[in-house]
């Protein structure tokens, strides 16, 4: 854990420059707008440690799966999140010396991410080896209003007269960090530089995604415009304009770049280039300041609903706002073809745009903090990929419309190539079914169920019905060869969580069939015909599985057993591990990890979190007390579940400890991997830790339930949620809770088993 960034309620601040921290800072200061984004690379040349990255939603590369021994069912490719055309770079040469912050003296350096306005600012003072001192300022943002637009304002002064060569660059000659031999995944299409305009168009070597990046720039010296000269590049994927001039002491140079990035994901291929060029001309007709103000107002409006305030703990406040900010930078719900990649637009690791993280963690965040249409888009995404999920299951030998949703995907096809995950971590299917349940519980909106959700549930139920097997000797259903949420255990038998969620999915699907058949008989008849549903035989089979599913239990400890054989391991708690052994995934061999008792993330406890009403409080306490001491929390998804459960059982010290870990996971680099990019999907966990954990918020049958507590470290906290798109404000301090009905509808809610009704505009205090 490294506490490097300064605490501030609305900003992330780097005061001083540490080259060894640069890649971490590039991740932390990443900016985006839900359609595209960029790591916070320095604008100037930088020869130190850096991961240059610009990413465009929906555009990917199907790299060939690399495995030692090919097995039937392996995906054909691994989806690469593509490093795309880099638009914010420049080369600055002063009296013949290149400005490179890894090679010159830095007198001062200040960088801030202004989360309230969605803008990245930097100020620095540097001294070149030739003795010239520069003061540099830059401001960069991605527009939340015009999603293809981004912009940079770069300004500098020198302390003495000097000659300047400033080259403005649009660079399509980029590679991914993990590409072999610096292989580029892009082919040249065209590039041009003329007057103030530049553009670069490139196309992926597979799938033919076309990306056009158009830029209009203006350079002024003390307000007077200067023209540049087009420069021939050694690469056909790079467009450049060079400005050469003599600069007097204290004169201010300002370079403004207006940029449009258009892709064939959003436009017909034949219009991509013209759209980029025409749009950037239109956008550049307004000033940088005008576009920044418009985008800032959009961010300010978003914060009206999204903000969670914490009084008395700046570090906790900063972290929570940071995570909310990054979630909204990653996903806006504008396009049902897009989803929430685990690194968002901040890095390339993991590949793919969708994991089960979306349904388990991100959907609950958007469900209460944003209009319900945004969460519904995430469900529509899965329905549109149902055919591919059925194909994925067929490749593994399943029939009759059984669906296995991929662990990792871009378009519905599985593109994860580790067998113990691809074939065995099948609990992901359950998270998708649970998300449907969660959405309907919160909104009461059955339209998704009728328009595709029931078909999704049927496919998932059919998968589970075929994945279990009947054990004649023991007269029960078992499920062998699975990997639960704890990925430090592979190929186990009867993982409790996987078996429980499979049983629940069958039960819930059966209920949805009955309700749909009774309430919407005509629609149900169409669905049954389309899916070839055999009601009597299929549901009878499901009922038998539900009644006879084996769920491991230890009567001595009175806890659910994570999987067969777990209790026979050497049960040494984490606090007896030497510090030098942590994190295990970077210090131990995989064989040693698999043989150990150590748990990567919530597994049994994940089931208690999802299905809390199925178990009494003593069951929660016993299982938490048993499993948490063996958990190393080396998954970013782990601390939030533990925080929520700890708050539920009254262990507030542990709840707060786990909250800080999930909230400041990237800011403080808990897992020593922030340089690869942020853990976007787990960021929702910090919000859930406050709202569900400390706030005790649940929504059941479209009714709000509250059972709040206030951590001793805080004076108070508050958050807004949407109930049927009706805003509600909840304020909790050490002594009381206040609920404000901010909407135009009546609100009925439960506070610690007390039912309260509020008229529009009314307040209630405990």
SELOKE-747573 format. One record per residue (C-alpha): x negated, y negated, z negated. Coordinates in steps of 0.02 Angstrom, whole numbers, padded with zeros to 5 digits, always signed. Example, Ala and Ser with C-alpha at 12.3 -4.5 7.8 and 13.67 -1.06 7.14 Angstrom:
-00615+00225-00390;-00684+00053-00357;
This chain:
+00000+00000+00000;-00069-00170+00052;+00011-00334-00004;-00060-00444+00134;+00086-00554+00190;+00142-00699+00081;+00311-00693-00006;+00443-00811+00059;+00633-00792+00064;+00653-00832+00249;+00481-00810+00326;+00344-00682+00349;+00180-00774+00324;+00000-00730+00366;-00115-00860+00289;-00290-00824+00350;-00351-00703+00483;-00416-00529+00449;-00466-00440+00611;-00446-00271+00525;-00263-00313+00492;-00227-00374+00668;-00135-00221+00735;-00028-00216+00578;+00011-00401+00599;+00053-00374+00782;+00186-00251+00726;+00251-00356+00583;+00272-00515+00687;+00358-00427+00833;+00503-00520+00912;+00647-00467+01024;+00832-00491+01065;+00911-00319+01081;+00870-00303+01265;+00682-00321+01260;+00541-00368+01142;+00357-00389+01113;+00220-00361+00986;+00140-00519+00917;-00018-00513+01022;-00124-00669+01018;-00103-00773+01175;-00291-00794+01202;-00414-00657+01247;-00448-00544+01098;-00583-00409+01104;-00548-00342+00929;-00423-00209+00876;-00260-00238+00965;-00111-00145+01036;-00042-00253+01175;+00141-00212+01199;+00294-00280+01289;+00448-00170+01306;+00609-00176+01406;+00765-00083+01351;+00816+00070+01453;+00656+00077+01555;+00553+00234+01520;+00435+00360+01597;+00462+00550+01597;+00286+00610+01560;+00256+00797+01581;+00277+00897+01421;+00109+00961+01362;+00112+01122+01261;-00013+01262+01247;+00110+01401+01288;+00268+01361+01382;+00427+01436+01310;+00601+01445+01384;+00704+01298+01328;+00561+01174+01315;+00607+01004+01386;+00535+00962+01555;+00464+00796+01498;+00420+00684+01353;+00499+00511+01369;+00374+00370+01357;+00432+00201+01297;+00342+00099+01429;+00220-00039+01395;+00280-00166+01523;+00224-00326+01607;+00135-00440+01484;+00196-00618+01507;+00127-00720+01361;-00059-00704+01392;-00184-00836+01446;-00372-00858+01458;-00445-01018+01386;-00625-01066+01428;-00706-01217+01344;-00871-01278+01416;-00897-01105+01489;-00857-01009+01329;-00703-00896+01318;-00594-00924+01167;-00591-00752+01083;-00536-00751+00901;-00639-00596+00866;-00801-00685+00916;-00783-00863+00849;-00771-00944+00679;-00594-00965+00614;-00580-01112+00495;-00392-01090+00465;-00257-00973+00527;-00073-00977+00487;+00060-00871+00570;+00243-00862+00522;+00396-00769+00580;+00545-00883+00549;+00684-00756+00528;+00825-00881+00508;+00789-00956+00680;+00712-00804+00766;+00547-00886+00814;+00362-00845+00797;+00243-00988+00756;+00054-00995+00740;-00070-01131+00691;-00257-01108+00689;-00418-01208+00689;-00570-01124+00766;-00750-01170+00802;-00829-01099+00959;-01010-01044+00965;-01046-01198+01070;-00991-01306+00923;-00825-01369+00990;-00681-01362+00868;-00504-01326+00928;-00337-01343+00843;-00210-01224+00919;-00023-01207+00897;+00095-01085+00981;+00282-01053+00973;+00362-00901+01052;+00538-00830+01056;+00656-00711+01144;+00824-00791+01177;+00973-00719+01086;+01086-00812+01209;+01008-00770+01378;+00942-00595+01351;+00821-00591+01498;+00738-00754+01445;+00584-00778+01338;+00471-00928+01318;+00304-00988+01251;+00241-01162+01205;+00053-01165+01182;-00037-01325+01131;-00215-01369+01083;-00336-01512+01051;-00526-01521+01048;-00633-01626+00931;-00744-01687+01072;-00746-01713+01259;-00758-01548+01353;-00716-01458+01515;-00568-01341+01515;-00521-01192+01621;-00351-01123+01570;-00283-00972+01665;-00100-00932+01646;-00069-00745+01672;+00075-00627+01710;-00003-00454+01693;+00082-00298+01760;-00078-00196+01753;-00036-00122+01583;-00055+00051+01506;+00019+00143+01360;-00089+00177+01208;-00073+00366+01229;-00094+00372+01418;-00230+00487+01482;-00385+00401+01549;-00296+00232+01545;-00173+00294+01675;-00044+00163+01723;+00136+00218+01741;+00172+00072+01860;+00148+00048+02046;+00129-00122+02127;+00278-00191+02223;+00234-00374+02249;+00160-00525+02163;+00147-00709+02203;+00083-00872+02130;+00131-01039+02203;+00142-01210+02124;+00220-01186+01952;+00296-01017+01995;+00226-00843+01973;+00305-00673+01980;+00252-00491+01970;+00361-00344+02023;+00312-00166+01977;+00398+00002+01990;+00375+00158+01885;+00286+00303+01968;+00433+00414+01919;+00619+00369+01917;+00583+00209+02016;+00628+00084+01880;+00595-00087+01955;+00540-00229+01841;+00518-00408+01900;+00442-00540+01787;+00457-00719+01848;+00376-00868+01763;+00385-01056+01787;+00252-01152+01692;+00213-01333+01658;+00050-01401+01589;+00039-01578+01520;-00103-01679+01444;-00038-01814+01327;+00129-01798+01417;+00060-01811+01594;+00092-01662+01707;-00057-01574+01788;-00052-01452+01932;-00141-01287+01935;-00221-01185+02072;-00163-01012+02119;-00298-00885+02086;-00328-00722+02177;-00331-00577+02055;-00436-00421+02061;-00273-00326+02028;-00121-00332+02140;-00011-00319+01985;-00072-00483+01911;-00016-00661+01952;-00123-00806+01894;-00126-00995+01898;-00283-01086+01841;-00293-01264+01776;-00462-01351+01775;-00487-01523+01698;-00594-01627+01584;-00520-01658+01413;-00556-01805+01302;-00570-01789+01115;-00401-01777+01026;-00301-01766+01189;-00161-01638+01173;-00136-01503+01303;+00034-01415+01309;+00072-01263+01417;+00255-01209+01424;+00303-01042+01501;+00484-01001+01546;+00499-00816+01585;+00636-00702+01653;+00617-00513+01648;+00743-00420+01758;+00752-00233+01784;+00849-00109+01888;+00923-00043+01726;+01032-00199+01725;+01037-00251+01909;+01049-00167+02079;+00872-00136+02138;+00890-00247+02291;+00933-00398+02181;+00806-00376+02040;+00669-00488+02110;+00786-00625+02174;+00880-00624+02008;+00719-00650+01911;+00660-00791+02025;+00827-00881+02037;+00865-00866+01852;+00697-00930+01795;+00720-01084+01906;+00889-01114+01828;+00824-01089+01651;+00671-01199+01675;+00784-01345+01720;+00816-01359+01533;+00678-01391+01408;+00591-01265+01298;+00665-01356+01148;+00841-01341+01217;+00829-01153+01240;+00748-01132+01069;+00888-01231+00987;+01021-01126+01074;+00939-00963+01021;+00913-01027+00844;+01097-01071+00829;+01141-00895+00884;+01027-00825+00749;+01100-00943+00619;+01275-00883+00664;+01221-00701+00652;+01151-00731+00478;+01321-00797+00421;+01380-00617+00415;+01218-00518+00406;+01132-00601+00260;+01108-00520+00091;+01049-00640-00045;+00944-00590-00195;+00914-00714-00335;+00759-00695-00444;+00651-00581-00336;+00571-00664-00184;+00477-00508-00130;+00636-00404-00126;+00731-00544-00039;+00600-00566+00096;+00591-00380+00132;+00777-00357+00147;+00800-00504+00265;+00653-00444+00367;+00730-00273+00392;+00900-00346+00437;+00814-00463+00559;+00720-00323+00646;+00877-00217+00661;+00969-00358+00749;+00816-00389+00860;+00826-00208+00913;+01012-00181+00941;+01153-00301+00980;+01286-00181+01046;+01296-00265+01216;+01267-00107+01317;+01325+00070+01271;+01178+00141+01370;+01056+00070+01244;+01023+00137+01070;+00903+00111+00926;+00731+00184+00952;+00631+00225+00795;+00502+00092+00842;+00622-00025+00930;+00522-00148+01035;+00371-00146+00919;+00271+00006+00974;+00265+00163+01080;+00253+00305+00953;+00385+00444+00952;+00454+00403+01125;+00638+00410+01164;+00771+00286+01117;+00882+00393+01007;+00857+00503+00855;+00983+00563+00724;+00925+00411+00625;+01052+00307+00722;+01204+00401+00657;+01138+00436+00482;+01069+00264+00440;+01096+00130+00572;+01280+00156+00609;+01328+00133+00423;+01231-00031+00424;+01318-00100+00579;+01486-00030+00523;+01498-00145+00372;+01393-00292+00430;+01452-00316+00610;+01614-00310+00711;+01672-00130+00730;+01649-00134+00919;+01461-00127+00893;+01470+00036+00794;+01593+00105+00921;+01465+00073+01059;+01347+00191+00968;+01481+00326+00968;+01522+00296+01151;+01337+00321+01189;+01350+00499+01124;+01512+00537+01216;+01437+00481+01380;+01297+00607+01352;+01409+00754+01303;+01382+00843+01469;+01195+00837+01443;+01216+00902+01264;+01312+01051+01335;+01173+01079+01462;+01043+01071+01322;+01138+01207+01228;+01156+01314+01385;+00967+01314+01407;+00955+01395+01236;+01086+01526+01276;+01245+01447+01207;+01408+01458+01302;+01589+01400+01309;+01552+01214+01300;+01443+01223+01145;+01344+01061+01132;+01174+01031+01056;+01130+00848+01053;+00945+00813+01079;+00826+00770+00939;+00750+00637+01051;+00824+00568+01210;+00835+00428+01335;+00981+00490+01439;+01053+00639+01346;+00919+00764+01396;+00806+00832+01261;+00632+00758+01276;+00550+00812+01114;+00417+00945+01137;+00378+01017+00965;+00465+01185+00953;+00502+01176+00767;+00596+01013+00799;+00667+01039+00974;+00738+01212+00941;+00764+01213+00753;+00803+01041+00681;+00983+01063+00732;+01060+00970+00585;+01056+00819+00702;+01218+00885+00775;+01301+00866+00606;+01247+00684+00587;+01339+00641+00748;+01499+00724+00686;+01479+00635+00519;+01463+00468+00608;+01632+00496+00691;+01708+00535+00522;+01624+00383+00443;+01684+00266+00580;+01865+00323+00568;+01863+00318+00377;+01804+00138+00384;+01907+00069+00528;+02058+00182+00543;+02027+00172+00731;+02074+00340+00809;+02049+00277+00986;+01872+00346+00998;+01934+00516+00941;+02065+00517+01078;+01950+00445+01211;+01807+00568+01187;+01766+00593+01005;+01869+00751+00986;+01778+00825+01135;+01612+00786+01050;+01672+00871+00890;+01730+01023+00987;+01561+01042+01071;+01471+01027+00905;+01590+01149+00817;+01568+01276+00956;+01380+01262+00936;+01387+01297+00749;+01507+01442+00773;+01381+01525+00889;+01225+01474+00791;+01273+01564+00631;+01276+01754+00622;+01372+01879+00518;+01267+01984+00400;+01360+02146+00380;+01260+02205+00230;+01293+02048+00130;+01463+02009+00205;+01424+01826+00240;+01372+01705+00377;+01190+01651+00379;+01085+01536+00486;+00906+01587+00519;+00760+01499+00602;+00800+01317+00565;+00710+01161+00508;+00803+01049+00388;+00776+00863+00361;+00619+00911+00265;+00504+00935+00414;+00368+01002+00298;+00464+01168+00305;+00484+01247+00477;+00574+01403+00538;+00661+01440+00374;+00818+01540+00340;+00976+01467+00266;+00927+01286+00242;+01062+01227+00122;+01089+01058+00204;+01101+01127+00381;+01222+01263+00328;+01328+01144+00227;+01345+01015+00364;+01385+01154+00489;+01524+01215+00376;+01586+01036+00353;+01585+01005+00541;+01695+01156+00573;+01815+01102+00437;+01823+00921+00497;+01846+00970+00679;+01987+01087+00628;+02071+00942+00535;+02050+00824+00683;+02127+00952+00801;+02277+00973+00686;+02302+00785+00664;+02284+00747+00849;+02401+00888+00896;+02534+00824+00775;+02518+00637+00810;+02468+00632+00993;+02530+00795+01070;+02518+00740+01252;+02340+00677+01235;+02292+00832+01138;+02363+00945+01273;+02253+00858+01402;+02099+00876+01291;+02136+01060+01256;+02156+01094+01442;+01997+01000+01487;+01894+01089+01355;+01979+01259+01376;+02017+01262+01190;+02087+01426+01126;+02169+01361+00969;+02216+01523+00882;+02058+01624+00912;+01930+01483+00896;+02004+01406+00740;+02028+01576+00659;+01843+01609+00689;+01796+01440+00616;+01905+01472+00464;+01816+01636+00433;+01647+01550+00444;+01702+01411+00326;+01761+01536+00197;+01607+01647+00207;+01459+01530+00240;+01309+01571+00131;+01243+01421+00034;+01089+01461-00072;+01106+01421-00258;+00994+01450-00407;+01096+01493-00563;+00948+01468-00680;+00908+01290-00624;+01090+01262-00573;+01036+01178-00411;+01064+01211-00227;+00912+01297-00153;+00833+01204-00007;+00810+01368+00088;+00773+01551+00059;+00607+01574-00029;+00590+01395-00090;+00597+01444-00274;+00455+01568-00248;+00333+01429-00204;+00207+01355-00325;+00314+01219-00403;+00183+01084-00437;+00257+00907-00444;+00188+00764-00340;+00121+00671-00492;-00007+00811-00514;-00078+00784-00339;-00246+00696-00327;-00233+00523-00249;-00360+00576-00119;-00235+00702-00051;-00106+00571-00004;-00029+00552+00121;-00023+00739+00152;+00011+00721+00338;-00155+00631+00358;-00259+00733+00234;-00196+00913+00237;-00186+01043+00375;-00012+01083+00438;-00032+01260+00373;-00066+01197+00197;+00082+01079+00203;+00200+01218+00259;+00144+01331+00116;+00166+01195-00014;+00323+01145-00108;+00310+00964-00055;+00460+00883+00028;+00440+00751+00163;+00612+00673+00138;+00783+00703+00063;+00849+00874+00113;+00969+00946-00016;+00987+00767-00076;+01035+00712+00100;+01185+00827+00085;+01232+00757-00085;+01220+00582-00012;+01334+00621+00136;+01459+00729+00042;+01454+00652-00131;+01639+00677-00164;+01618+00865-00148;+01511+00871-00305;+01525+00805-00483;+01402+00685-00561;+01313+00820-00660;+01275+00914-00499;+01200+00755-00428;+01094+00730-00583;+01027+00909-00589;+00980+00914-00405;+00901+00741-00408;+00800+00783-00564;+00740+00945-00484;+00697+00889-00306;+00635+00710-00322;+00474+00758-00415;+00423+00868-00266;+00459+00732-00136;+00311+00638-00060;+00422+00515+00037;+00310+00525+00190;+00460+00499+00302;+00522+00321+00315;+00699+00391+00296;+00667+00461+00123;+00661+00319-00006;+00832+00244+00035;+00929+00404+00002;+00837+00426-00162;+00872+00245-00209;+01058+00263-00176;+01072+00426-00272;+00967+00361-00417;+01082+00210-00434;+01233+00326-00430;+01168+00431-00575;+01111+00280-00675;+00923+00297-00652;+00896+00114-00613;+00707+00113-00630;+00691+00246-00497;+00825+00162-00390;+00729-00001-00392;+00561+00085-00359;+00634+00174-00209;+00719+00014-00149;+00553-00078-00144;+00473+00067-00053;+00605+00072+00082;+00619-00117+00095;+00432-00154+00102;+00380+00005+00191;+00307-00089+00340;+00267-00255+00258;+00156-00168+00130;+00105-00023+00245;+00157+00111+00121;+00129+00256+00242;-00029+00185+00321;+00046+00181+00495;+00121+00008+00523;-00005-00029+00660;+00088+00094+00773;+00247-00010+00762;+00387-00036+00637;+00504+00096+00566;+00660+00014+00637;+00790+00148+00603;+00740+00168+00421;+00756-00019+00395;+00943+00006+00382;+00904+00105+00225;+00850-00050+00128;+01019-00130+00166;+01110+00030+00116;+01006+00039-00044;+01077-00129-00098;+01254-00116-00031;+01288+00069-00063;+01161+00094-00201;+01166-00057-00316;+01333-00118-00248;+01412+00053-00262;+01510+00015-00104;+01607+00152-00018;+01749+00145+00109;+01877+00284+00100;+02036+00285+00202;+02004+00104+00252;+01999+00054+00068;+01851-00034-00010;+01780+00043-00170;+01654-00047-00280;+01553+00013-00429;+01412-00114-00439;+01259-00131-00549;+01126-00267-00548;+00942-00218-00562;+00859-00296-00714;+00732-00377-00595;+00867-00484-00514;+00978-00623-00578;+01109-00586-00446;+01138-00525-00269;+01274-00550-00141;+01326-00481+00028;+01466-00495+00153;+01552-00348+00234;+01688-00326+00363;+01845-00229+00319;+01947-00206+00478;+01846-00355+00544;+01905-00455+00393;+01757-00536+00302;+01735-00505+00116;+01601-00582+00005;+01538-00486-00147;+01431-00568-00282;+01355-00467-00424;+01255-00530-00572;+01204-00456-00739;+01373-00492-00817;+01508-00490-00685;+01563-00457-00507;+01654-00580-00396;+01750-00532-00238;+01805-00664-00112;+01928-00628+00028;+01861-00740+00166;+01977-00676+00301;+02157-00697+00355;+02220-00527+00298;+02269-00460+00128;+02134-00357+00043;+02162-00212-00074;+02008-00136-00156;+01958-00028-00302;+01837-00090-00434;+01781+00048-00554;+01947+00140-00533;+02047-00023-00552;+02152-00071-00399;+02154-00257-00354;+02244-00351-00216;+02185-00516-00145;+02276-00636-00030;+02177-00724+00107;+02061-00853+00030;+02081-00786-00148;+01941-00740-00269;+01932-00608-00405;+01809-00592-00550;+01779-00444-00664;
